[in-house]
């Protein structure tokens, strides 16, 4: 398929209850998913390029799309193709890029993958990515106050903060909090 290149060798997903097959990650350099009335058709077309990286799937595999309603400026779809469940994320245009540096966001997700945190990224394209779908539900406010959940959340955050990143990895995700706040304040001023 013209327009994509493999940017990583095989990626093992070896955590319990997750796909255990080796899957190559891919970059679809020339794919842009339109966010107008063609959104669902474009997502389906893009998936035809991605599905063959999964053993037993191909571009003719029956795909079920369910648009998720949690995003405010981005579009997200739960995708079921055979036994594989994916999430397709489509960035919602320029307004979604004002506060978020998409390149940095992707680097953080890929770094998390390297250290077995978060959903696996399978493919990227100009304005989004395809990743593993992990079943779950957001915690309710009352659950966030529950000592059981507080200790589990704190434990996971401590694990992440104890990772011994290589210097070059850390430099790709470093953030200057004050620069970020300054940018947000400038944007807030523009919108009154």
Kinemage of the C-alpha trace (Angstrom):
@kinemage 1
@onewidth
@group {chain A} dominant
@subgroup {mainchain}
@vectorlist {calphas} color= white
{ca unk a 1} P 0.000 0.000 0.000
{ca unk a 2} L 1.524 3.282 -1.029
{ca unk a 3} L 1.916 5.964 1.636
{ca unk a 4} L 2.914 4.034 4.715
{ca unk a 5} L 6.132 2.830 6.220
{ca unk a 6} L 6.893 0.548 9.118
{ca unk a 7} L 8.596 2.634 11.813
{ca unk a 8} L 9.194 -0.086 14.362
{ca unk a 9} L 9.884 -3.750 14.184
{ca unk a 10} L 7.550 -6.268 15.791
{ca unk a 11} L 5.880 -5.064 18.995
{ca unk a 12} L 5.064 -7.698 21.598
{ca unk a 13} L 1.984 -7.184 23.706
{ca unk a 14} L 2.593 -9.458 26.651
{ca unk a 15} L 0.295 -8.213 29.371
{ca unk a 16} L -2.506 -10.439 30.632
{ca unk a 17} L -5.916 -10.062 28.966
{ca unk a 18} L -4.419 -8.288 25.968
{ca unk a 19} L -3.683 -9.443 22.426
{ca unk a 20} L -0.641 -11.691 22.531
{ca unk a 21} L 0.254 -11.690 18.851
{ca unk a 22} L 3.166 -9.766 17.370
{ca unk a 23} L 1.949 -6.703 15.501
{ca unk a 24} L 3.970 -4.236 13.452
{ca unk a 25} L 3.362 -0.557 14.039
{ca unk a 26} L 2.874 1.534 10.936
{ca unk a 27} L 2.823 5.167 9.917
{ca unk a 28} L 0.336 6.170 7.231
{ca unk a 29} L 2.140 9.303 6.090
{ca unk a 30} L -0.361 10.317 3.380
{ca unk a 31} L -3.596 9.464 5.185
{ca unk a 32} L -5.789 12.283 6.480
{ca unk a 33} L -9.210 11.440 7.956
{ca unk a 34} L -11.742 14.171 7.204
{ca unk a 35} L -13.873 15.281 10.151
{ca unk a 36} L -16.886 16.311 8.083
{ca unk a 37} L -19.744 14.118 6.879
{ca unk a 38} L -17.137 11.693 5.463
{ca unk a 39} L -15.670 10.907 8.901
{ca unk a 40} L -16.971 7.346 9.251
{ca unk a 41} L -16.181 6.437 5.622
{ca unk a 42} L -12.645 7.799 5.978
{ca unk a 43} L -12.123 5.826 9.200
{ca unk a 44} L -13.277 2.640 7.448
{ca unk a 45} L -10.951 3.323 4.489
{ca unk a 46} L -7.983 3.947 6.774
{ca unk a 47} L -8.721 0.737 8.716
{ca unk a 48} L -8.468 -1.270 5.472
{ca unk a 49} L -4.788 -0.277 5.432
{ca unk a 50} L -4.253 -1.138 9.111
{ca unk a 51} L -6.123 -4.444 9.554
{ca unk a 52} L -3.632 -6.619 7.612
{ca unk a 53} L -0.990 -6.062 10.338
{ca unk a 54} L -3.085 -8.314 12.592
{ca unk a 55} L -2.742 -12.071 11.974
{ca unk a 56} L -5.932 -13.445 10.420
{ca unk a 57} L -7.357 -10.050 9.434
{ca unk a 58} L -7.349 -8.349 6.046
{ca unk a 59} L -8.946 -5.390 4.299
{ca unk a 60} L -12.148 -7.415 3.765
{ca unk a 61} L -12.629 -8.214 7.470
{ca unk a 62} L -16.022 -7.087 8.754
{ca unk a 63} L -15.590 -4.015 10.922
{ca unk a 64} L -17.999 -2.590 13.487
{ca unk a 65} L -17.581 1.082 14.425
{ca unk a 66} L -19.100 2.698 17.486
{ca unk a 67} L -18.482 6.407 17.992
{ca unk a 68} L -17.607 7.155 21.592
{ca unk a 69} L -19.017 10.271 23.223
{ca unk a 70} L -16.293 11.137 25.740
{ca unk a 71} L -14.240 13.468 23.526
{ca unk a 72} L -14.899 17.187 23.390
{ca unk a 73} L -12.834 18.221 20.356
{ca unk a 74} L -11.549 14.868 19.067
{ca unk a 75} L -13.417 11.937 17.584
{ca unk a 76} L -12.977 8.425 18.941
{ca unk a 77} L -14.347 5.137 17.652
{ca unk a 78} L -14.389 1.712 19.225
{ca unk a 79} L -13.598 -0.735 16.430
{ca unk a 80} L -14.314 -4.447 16.499
{ca unk a 81} L -12.705 -6.567 13.770
{ca unk a 82} L -12.880 -10.286 14.440
{ca unk a 83} L -11.561 -10.761 17.979
{ca unk a 84} L -9.507 -7.556 17.827
{ca unk a 85} L -10.765 -4.400 19.542
{ca unk a 86} L -9.204 -1.082 18.626
{ca unk a 87} L -9.729 2.585 19.277
{ca unk a 88} L -9.383 5.038 16.414
{ca unk a 89} L -8.688 8.592 17.464
{ca unk a 90} L -9.133 11.459 15.013
{ca unk a 91} L -7.968 14.913 16.056
{ca unk a 92} L -10.732 17.477 15.734
{ca unk a 93} L -9.017 20.151 13.666
{ca unk a 94} L -6.983 23.183 14.639
{ca unk a 95} L -8.893 23.895 17.854
{ca unk a 96} L -7.850 20.528 19.265
{ca unk a 97} L -4.189 21.368 18.632
{ca unk a 98} L -4.202 24.687 20.469
{ca unk a 99} L -3.532 23.249 23.926
{ca unk a 100} L -2.004 19.895 23.021
{ca unk a 101} L 1.291 19.234 21.254
{ca unk a 102} L 0.313 16.186 19.206
{ca unk a 103} L 3.875 15.105 18.423
{ca unk a 104} L 4.757 15.149 22.132
{ca unk a 105} L 1.533 13.324 23.040
{ca unk a 106} L 2.406 10.532 20.595
{ca unk a 107} L 5.978 10.286 21.926
{ca unk a 108} L 4.645 9.908 25.473
{ca unk a 109} L 2.233 7.157 24.359
{ca unk a 110} L 5.000 5.337 22.473
{ca unk a 111} L 7.360 5.651 25.434
{ca unk a 112} L 4.621 4.249 27.663
{ca unk a 113} L 4.316 1.317 25.249
{ca unk a 114} L 8.035 0.647 25.502
{ca unk a 115} L 7.721 0.317 29.282
{ca unk a 116} L 4.416 -1.635 29.105
{ca unk a 117} L 2.114 1.222 30.174
{ca unk a 118} L -1.068 2.234 28.422
{ca unk a 119} L -2.722 1.007 25.286
{ca unk a 120} L -0.491 -0.156 22.451
{ca unk a 121} L -0.220 2.151 19.443
{ca unk a 122} L -0.617 0.206 16.191
{ca unk a 123} L -0.717 2.929 13.545
{ca unk a 124} L -0.443 6.667 13.194
{ca unk a 125} L -1.679 8.926 10.421
{ca unk a 126} L -1.634 12.668 9.796
{ca unk a 127} L -4.431 13.549 12.214
{ca unk a 128} L -4.738 10.650 14.619
{ca unk a 129} L -3.804 7.126 15.564
{ca unk a 130} L -5.094 3.593 15.979
{ca unk a 131} L -4.496 1.961 19.328
{ca unk a 132} L -5.503 -0.998 21.427
{ca unk a 133} L -8.945 -0.670 23.016
{ca unk a 134} L -8.913 -1.489 26.720
{ca unk a 135} L -12.324 -2.199 28.215
{ca unk a 136} L -13.130 -0.129 31.263
{ca unk a 137} L -15.121 2.745 32.631
{ca unk a 138} L -14.163 6.137 34.046
{ca unk a 139} L -14.112 6.319 37.815
{ca unk a 140} L -16.955 8.186 39.462
{ca unk a 141} L -16.143 11.106 41.785
{ca unk a 142} L -17.061 8.982 44.818
{ca unk a 143} L -14.631 6.281 43.655
{ca unk a 144} L -11.826 8.836 43.370
{ca unk a 145} L -12.280 9.458 47.089
{ca unk a 146} L -12.287 5.756 47.959
{ca unk a 147} L -9.033 4.684 49.728
{ca unk a 148} L -8.994 1.480 47.648
{ca unk a 149} L -8.794 3.439 44.381
{ca unk a 150} L -6.574 6.181 45.821
{ca unk a 151} L -3.896 3.647 46.766
{ca unk a 152} L -4.084 1.866 43.393
{ca unk a 153} L -3.842 5.131 41.461
{ca unk a 154} L -0.940 6.332 43.627
{ca unk a 155} L 0.836 3.012 43.151
{ca unk a 156} L 0.593 3.235 39.344
{ca unk a 157} L 1.762 6.857 39.337
{ca unk a 158} L 4.721 5.857 41.539
{ca unk a 159} L 5.621 3.050 39.093
{ca unk a 160} L 5.612 5.499 36.180
{ca unk a 161} L 7.738 8.018 38.079
{ca unk a 162} L 10.252 5.314 39.008
{ca unk a 163} L 10.989 4.300 35.425
{ca unk a 164} L 14.652 4.876 34.616
{ca unk a 165} L 14.267 6.647 31.300
{ca unk a 166} L 17.266 7.025 29.050
{ca unk a 167} L 18.350 10.696 28.839
{ca unk a 168} L 17.306 10.952 25.184
{ca unk a 169} L 13.867 9.524 26.050
{ca unk a 170} L 13.360 11.955 28.887
{ca unk a 171} L 14.344 14.916 26.712
{ca unk a 172} L 11.616 14.056 24.175
{ca unk a 173} L 8.852 14.313 26.795
{ca unk a 174} L 10.235 17.050 29.053
{ca unk a 175} L 7.779 19.859 29.585
{ca unk a 176} L 8.262 23.390 30.790
{ca unk a 177} L 5.206 23.909 32.954
{ca unk a 178} L 5.560 27.689 33.011
{ca unk a 179} L 5.778 27.898 29.204
{ca unk a 180} L 2.648 25.751 28.989
{ca unk a 181} L 0.752 27.968 31.460
{ca unk a 182} L 1.874 31.075 29.576
{ca unk a 183} L 0.555 29.611 26.308
{ca unk a 184} L -2.778 28.750 27.930
{ca unk a 185} L -3.120 32.257 29.395
{ca unk a 186} L -2.468 33.802 25.965
{ca unk a 187} L -5.114 31.576 24.428
{ca unk a 188} L -7.590 32.419 27.211
{ca unk a 189} L -7.007 36.124 26.532
{ca unk a 190} L -7.829 35.609 22.850
{ca unk a 191} L -11.170 34.033 23.725
{ca unk a 192} L -11.990 36.583 26.396
